Structures are given as structure tokens and as C-alpha cells.
């Protein structure tokens, strides 16, 4: 499989100290697969593709689902109940990058997400009630992460407060996530059942695009990474990048 864009040389900086059930960059990497259009002039890939099951395909950390890589020492907020009587609980301080320590996998419903890519932006879209492996079989609703896309640097930056797409849902606590610090660099969303706001350790993702020549099919990886990517980070990470690519590449 030909590699079109690689920004994973910084991975040597991102190894998390091993602790039981601690979230890692590998467990927080998101994988998507489907048809995309490629523009040779801008270098952009556009379209919408489905999240895949890492366990079935034997990629990533081999667990069906991805972890939200929360910011250690920060506070995550979870609200349930419409205002003015809405009730909030906190997870503070966040430890081991885990905002949901009671969950083995932070976001186990891997099949409920798709990735929308445009020439300038990206959005992680939730498809509630969708069939396994085909999230686009139902209309997208919530967008807990989205932002700007730099195709030259292959970096997706999280910049937005999560929201329902027009006409697809009603928030129980309107503006709840934003009131708890949601916005740039956060997993945040006002769902129909309540709100959640989880600050991310890294508010950006390195983007890798792998293609199947002549088919239009592409696999996209979003890897949590500090932004901006520095030359020092790339230099220090070179020692591990080769082994990482060999382990993660699909045959």
C-alpha cells in the first residue's frame, strides 16, 4: 500500500509511561476507511469515510474502539439534566490520560463514527444507532471534534465546540460544554442526554493517508500529536518511526 502522507516522526516523543489501563497514543489513534477524492494541486483529500474496527483488522492497539486522550491534571465535566436543575460531575484531576477510568475503552462504539474531510477542515461525526461497520447507514448527528486541516503539514487541529448537525438533534443542556471550558483542543458535545467536556492532551492530530492504487479507496489515521510539529520532535522520533510503520501498515 503506497504511503501518500506521513507525519509520524514525532511518535518517539509520545510514548506514555506504562501503567495499568493507561491511555496511549496508539489506543487513541483513530482509523477510517473508504472512498476519497484527491486533488493534486491542493494536496487535499475530500469526502466522508467510516471508522473501522481495530480488533477485527488487527491494527492499532487491537481493541475495538478508541480512547479520548485526555489532558493529565485537567478536569473533565459531565452534565445530566436540563437547566436550571442540571447536575454536573467532574473527573479531576485526570490521570493516565483517561477521562472515563471505569471504562476499559473510552469510546467503544467505534462503528458509530465517520470522518468528513474538506479542503480546509475535518469533522468526527457520530451516527447513533448505526449498523456495525457502516455508520453512514444512518444520518450523522453530533460532532464532538472538528476543526481546521493543514494538508501541506498533514495536521488536523481541533478548534471547535461540538454541536448537533442542523436538524438532527436537540441538546439537553444548550451551551453546557462551552460553559465548562469546551472549545479548541477538547472533546466536547451537548448531547440529548446531557453534556460532556474533556480537554485533550494534544489538540491536534498527525494525518496519515494510505491508498489502494487505482481504487479510490483510502485509509486515514488520526494520531494525537503536539502542534506545531517541531523539527526537534521529528529528529528525536526518527528512531522509532520505521518500526511503527511496519507494525501498523495494512498489507
C-alpha positions in Angstrom: 0.0 0.0 0.0 1.5 3.3 -1.1 2.0 5.9 1.6 0.9 9.3 0.4 1.3 11.4 3.6 3.3 10.6 6.7 3.7 12.8 9.7 4.6 10.2 12.3 8.2 11.0 13.0 7.2 12.7 16.3 5.9 9.4 17.7 9.2 8.9 19.6 8.1 11.8 21.8 4.7 10.5 22.6 5.3 7.3 24.5 3.3 7.3 27.7 4.8 5.7 30.8 3.4 2.3 31.2 0.7 2.0 33.8 -2.3 -0.4 34.0 -5.1 0.7 31.8 -3.4 4.0 30.9 -4.4 5.5 27.6 -1.7 5.7 25.0 -1.2 7.4 21.6 -1.7 4.0 20.0 -5.0 3.4 21.8 -6.1 7.0 20.9 -5.3 6.8 17.2 -8.4 6.7 15.0 -8.6 4.6 11.8 -11.0 5.2 8.9 -11.5 3.5 5.5 -13.4 4.4 2.4 -13.6 6.3 -0.8 -11.9 9.8 -1.0 -11.2 12.3 -3.8 -7.6 13.6 -4.1 -6.7 17.0 -5.5 -3.2 17.0 -7.0 -3.0 20.8 -6.8 -4.0 21.4 -3.2 -2.9 18.0 -1.9 -6.3 17.7 -0.2 -8.4 14.6 0.3 -12.1 15.2 0.4 -15.1 13.0 1.3 -16.6 11.0 4.2 -15.3 7.6 5.3 -16.2 5.2 8.1 -14.3 4.3 11.3 -13.0 0.8 11.3 -12.8 -1.9 14.0 -9.1 -2.2 15.0 -9.7 -5.6 16.7 -11.2 -7.2 13.6 -8.5 -5.9 11.3 -5.6 -6.4 13.7 -4.4 -2.8 13.5 -3.7 -0.1 16.1 -3.9 -1.5 19.7 -6.1 -4.3 18.6 -9.1 -3.1 20.7 -12.5 -2.3 19.2 -12.7 1.4 20.0 -10.5 4.4 20.6 -9.5 6.3 23.7 -10.0 10.0 24.1 -6.5 11.2 25.0 -7.4 13.5 27.9 -5.1 16.1 29.4 -3.4 14.8 32.6 -4.1 17.0 35.6 -7.0 18.8 33.9 -10.8 18.5 34.7 -13.4 16.7 32.6 -17.0 17.6 33.1 -20.2 15.5 32.6 -23.6 17.1 32.9 -27.0 15.4 33.0 -30.4 17.0 33.4 -31.8 20.1 31.7 -31.2 23.6 33.3 -31.9 25.1 35.7 -31.6 21.9 37.6 -28.8 20.3 35.6 -26.3 18.3 37.6 -22.6 18.2 36.8 -19.9 15.8 38.0 -16.2 16.2 37.4 -13.2 13.9 36.9 -10.4 15.8 38.4 -7.5 15.6 38.2 -7.5 13.5 35.0 -4.9 10.7 35.4 -3.3 8.4 32.9 -5.0 10.5 30.1 -8.3 8.8 31.0 -11.4 10.8 31.4 -13.5 7.6 31.8 -11.4 5.5 34.2 -14.2 3.0 34.8 -14.4 2.2 31.0 -12.0 -0.3 29.6 -12.3 1.5 26.3 -13.2 5.2 26.3 -15.3 5.1 23.2 -16.3 1.5 22.4 -18.9 2.3 19.8 -16.3 2.5 17.1 -18.9 1.8 14.4 -20.8 4.9 15.2 -18.3 7.4 13.7 -17.3 8.7 10.4 -14.7 11.3 9.3 -15.6 14.1 7.0 -12.7 15.8 5.2 -12.7 19.0 3.2 -10.1 21.2 1.6 -9.7 23.2 4.8 -11.4 21.2 7.6 -12.4 17.9 9.3 -15.1 16.6 11.5 -15.6 13.4 13.5 -19.3 12.6 13.1 -21.5 10.4 15.4 -24.1 8.2 13.8 -26.3 6.9 16.7 -27.9 3.5 16.2 -25.9 2.7 13.1 -25.0 -0.8 12.0 -21.6 -2.2 12.8 -19.0 -1.1 10.3 -21.4 1.1 8.3 -22.0 4.3 10.3 -23.2 6.2 7.2 -26.3 3.9 7.1 -27.8 6.4 9.5 -27.7 10.2 9.4 -24.8 11.9 11.2 -25.8 13.8 14.4 -23.3 15.0 16.9 -19.8 16.3 16.1 -17.7 16.1 19.3 -14.4 17.0 17.5 -13.8 19.1 14.4 -11.5 21.9 13.2 -9.0 23.0 10.6 -6.9 20.9 8.3 -3.5 21.8 7.0 -2.9 19.5 4.1 0.7 20.8 3.5 1.7 19.8 7.0 -0.8 16.9 7.3 -2.1 18.2 10.6 -5.7 18.3 11.7 -6.2 20.8 14.6 -9.2 20.6 17.0 -10.7 24.1 17.1 -14.5 23.9 17.6 -17.1 23.4 20.3 -19.1 20.2 19.4 -22.6 20.5 18.2 -25.5 18.7 16.6 -25.7 19.0 12.9 -28.7 21.1 11.7 -32.0 19.3 12.2 -30.5 16.1 13.7 -30.7 16.6 17.4 -31.6 18.8 20.4 -29.2 19.4 23.2 -30.5 18.7 26.8 -28.1 21.4 28.2 -27.7 24.0 25.4 -24.2 25.6 25.7 -23.3 23.2 28.5 -19.9 22.0 27.1 -18.9 25.5 26.3 -19.7 26.7 29.8 -17.3 24.2 31.2 -14.4 25.3 29.0 -15.2 23.5 25.8 -13.8 24.7 22.5 -10.4 24.4 20.9 -8.5 21.3 22.0 -11.4 19.5 23.6 -13.7 16.5 23.1 -16.9 18.4 23.8 -20.6 17.9 23.0 -24.1 18.8 24.2 -25.9 15.5 23.6 -29.7 14.8 24.0 -28.9 13.1 27.4 -26.5 15.7 28.7 -23.2 17.3 28.1 -19.5 16.3 28.3 -16.3 18.3 28.1 -12.9 16.5 28.0 -9.7 18.7 27.5 -7.3 16.9 25.2 -3.6 16.5 26.0 -2.8 17.2 22.3 -5.3 19.5 20.4 -4.0 18.3 17.0 -3.6 15.0 15.1 -1.0 13.9 12.6 -2.7 12.7 9.5 -1.6 9.7 7.5 -3.3 8.7 4.3 -2.7 5.3 2.7 -4.2 4.4 -0.7 -5.1 1.4 -2.7 -3.8 2.4 -6.1 -6.4 2.8 -8.8 -9.3 2.0 -6.5 -10.1 5.4 -4.9 -10.1 3.6 -1.5 -8.1 5.2 1.3 -7.2 4.5 4.9 -6.8 7.6 7.1 -5.1 7.6 10.5 -5.5 10.4 13.0 -2.7 10.3 15.6 -2.7 12.6 18.6 0.3 14.9 18.3 1.5 18.2 19.7 1.0 21.2 17.4 3.0 22.6 15.8 5.2 19.7 14.9 8.8 20.8 15.6 11.9 19.8 13.7 13.4 18.7 17.1 10.4 16.4 17.6 10.8 14.9 14.2 14.6 14.4 14.7 14.0 12.6 18.1 11.2 10.5 16.7 13.1 9.1 13.7 14.4 6.1 15.6 11.0 4.6 16.2 9.1 5.6 13.1 10.3 2.7 10.9 9.3 0.0 13.4 5.9 1.8 13.9 5.1 1.9 10.2 6.0 -1.8 9.8 3.7 -2.8 12.6 0.7 -0.6 11.6 0.8 -0.8 7.8 -2.0 -2.9 6.2 -0.9 -5.5 3.7 
